[in-house]
């Protein structure tokens, strides 16, 4: 199976603490954050090809992983010459994939998830897409995912809509490639804001995990992630 990792973000909020590398390469316990995701894929033995969708400071990511022999799968690079957003990044990277469905990971967050169970859930529901979700006490920073009793996602609430507890997008997906057939390539488009609401009518399901959700998108969350992995 093929997997895409979204690693092209600017990391604007993180630049007060990290200026010399893209946020997916920020050090966590003396290793790049991206290594955590790549190691997870190594352990599951499901993935034969990983595509890194890169843009900002792409050369540093290529330098880090182009010659690596650490992983039991091929690593390729989908280089974005201009900012095309998360949806545009996936759409461009799909041209390098060969499997009917793909795993997609946000490169600046991590959540423990059993990928075998995720894929079984996706297949059992005949889903067009499956989003991993996790429950948090305050959804205001992330936006909330609304799921019905059958596990189908019915809507999304924007960030800062309220501070109640609920499910948030944990940044791990399964997509049927055909979902992107009608998406125009090489234009800026957001997966979360533009595409996911359109995909809902085709059948998007929420796979619930109870593991810790970690992200490195802000100085505060980066420091929290660093502390957490020091204890592991």
JOLINLIN-V80943 format. One record per residue. N is the residue number from 0. RES is the residue in one small letter. PHI is phi in degrees with one decimal (999 if undefined). Layout:
N_RES_PHI + N_RES_PHI
This chain:
0_x_999 + 1_x_-96.2 + 2_x_-135.5 + 3_x_-117.0 + 4_x_-115.3 + 5_x_-79.5 + 6_x_-133.2 + 7_x_-107.5 + 8_x_-68.9 + 9_x_-75.9 + 10_x_63.7 + 11_x_-58.6 + 12_x_-68.1 + 13_x_-88.8 + 14_x_-69.7 + 15_x_-70.6 + 16_x_-118.5 + 17_x_-133.0 + 18_x_-121.6 + 19_x_-104.4 + 20_x_-159.2 + 21_x_-69.7 + 22_x_-66.0 + 23_x_-69.8 + 24_x_-103.2 + 25_x_-60.7 + 26_x_-75.3 + 27_x_-125.8 + 28_x_55.0 + 29_x_67.5 + 30_x_-144.6 + 31_x_-63.3 + 32_x_-54.7 + 33_x_-59.1 + 34_x_-57.5 + 35_x_-62.8 + 36_x_-68.3 + 37_x_-63.1 + 38_x_-65.9 + 39_x_-60.7 + 40_x_-67.9 + 41_x_-63.4 + 42_x_-75.5 + 43_x_-86.4 + 44_x_57.2 + 45_x_-105.3 + 46_x_-108.1 + 47_x_-107.9 + 48_x_-150.4 + 49_x_-115.0 + 50_x_-108.5 + 51_x_-91.9 + 52_x_-87.0 + 53_x_-126.1 + 54_x_-149.4 + 55_x_-61.8 + 56_x_51.0 + 57_x_-56.8 + 58_x_-62.1 + 59_x_-70.8 + 60_x_-70.9 + 61_x_-61.3 + 62_x_-60.2 + 63_x_-71.2 + 64_x_-120.5 + 65_x_-63.3 + 66_x_-103.2 + 67_x_-66.5 + 68_x_-115.3 + 69_x_-77.4 + 70_x_-117.8 + 71_x_-86.3 + 72_x_-140.4 + 73_x_-76.1 + 74_x_-116.0 + 75_x_-120.6 + 76_x_-125.8 + 77_x_-107.0 + 78_x_-94.5 + 79_x_-93.1 + 80_x_-75.6 + 81_x_-139.8 + 82_x_-70.1 + 83_x_-125.4 + 84_x_73.7 + 85_x_-68.6 + 86_x_-67.2 + 87_x_-64.7 + 88_x_-64.9 + 89_x_-63.4 + 90_x_-59.3 + 91_x_-69.2 + 92_x_-67.2 + 93_x_-59.8 + 94_x_-66.1 + 95_x_-96.0 + 96_x_-97.4 + 97_x_-128.4 + 98_x_-97.1 + 99_x_-68.8 + 100_x_-129.6 + 101_x_-133.7 + 102_x_-85.4 + 103_x_-130.2 + 104_x_-125.8 + 105_x_-69.4 + 106_x_-81.2 + 107_x_-111.2 + 108_x_-145.9 + 109_x_-147.4 + 110_x_-142.6 + 111_x_-70.3 + 112_x_-148.2 + 113_x_-79.0 + 114_x_-67.9 + 115_x_-63.1 + 116_x_-67.3 + 117_x_-59.5 + 118_x_-67.7 + 119_x_-64.5 + 120_x_-58.4 + 121_x_-59.6 + 122_x_-69.2 + 123_x_-61.1 + 124_x_-91.1 + 125_x_50.0 + 126_x_-76.4 + 127_x_-77.6 + 128_x_-151.9 + 129_x_-131.0 + 130_x_-112.8 + 131_x_-75.1 + 132_x_-127.1 + 133_x_-138.6 + 134_x_-87.8 + 135_x_-130.1 + 136_x_-74.7 + 137_x_-136.8 + 138_x_-91.3 + 139_x_-62.4 + 140_x_-74.9 + 141_x_-110.9 + 142_x_89.3 + 143_x_-113.2 + 144_x_-104.7 + 145_x_-101.2 + 146_x_-121.5 + 147_x_-85.1 + 148_x_-65.9 + 149_x_-93.0 + 150_x_89.2 + 151_x_-84.5 + 152_x_-77.5 + 153_x_-108.8 + 154_x_-167.8 + 155_x_-127.9 + 156_x_-103.2 + 157_x_-66.0 + 158_x_-56.6 + 159_x_67.0 + 160_x_-69.9 + 161_x_-165.4 + 162_x_-110.0 + 163_x_-75.3 + 164_x_-71.9 + 165_x_165.6 + 166_x_-91.5 + 167_x_-124.3 + 168_x_-67.6 + 169_x_-94.2 + 170_x_81.9 + 171_x_-128.1 + 172_x_-131.5 + 173_x_-122.2 + 174_x_-125.1 + 175_x_-74.7 + 176_x_-59.4 + 177_x_-62.9 + 178_x_-57.0 + 179_x_-96.2 + 180_x_-58.2 + 181_x_-99.9 + 182_x_-85.7 + 183_x_-66.1 + 184_x_-83.5 + 185_x_60.9 + 186_x_-122.9 + 187_x_-65.8 + 188_x_-153.8 + 189_x_-94.4 + 190_x_-61.6 + 191_x_-71.9 + 192_x_-85.5 + 193_x_-98.7 + 194_x_-88.8 + 195_x_-58.1 + 196_x_-60.1 + 197_x_-73.0 + 198_x_-71.5 + 199_x_-54.5 + 200_x_-69.2 + 201_x_-95.0 + 202_x_105.8 + 203_x_-115.1 + 204_x_-116.4 + 205_x_-107.3 + 206_x_-95.1 + 207_x_-87.9 + 208_x_-119.7 + 209_x_-103.9 + 210_x_-77.2 + 211_x_-65.2 + 212_x_-100.9 + 213_x_-128.1 + 214_x_-137.5 + 215_x_-123.5 + 216_x_-80.7 + 217_x_-130.4 + 218_x_-55.5 + 219_x_-67.1 + 220_x_-70.7 + 221_x_-64.5 + 222_x_-64.6 + 223_x_-64.7 + 224_x_-63.9 + 225_x_-61.5 + 226_x_-66.1 + 227_x_-63.1 + 228_x_-75.5 + 229_x_-67.1 + 230_x_-89.1 + 231_x_-90.2
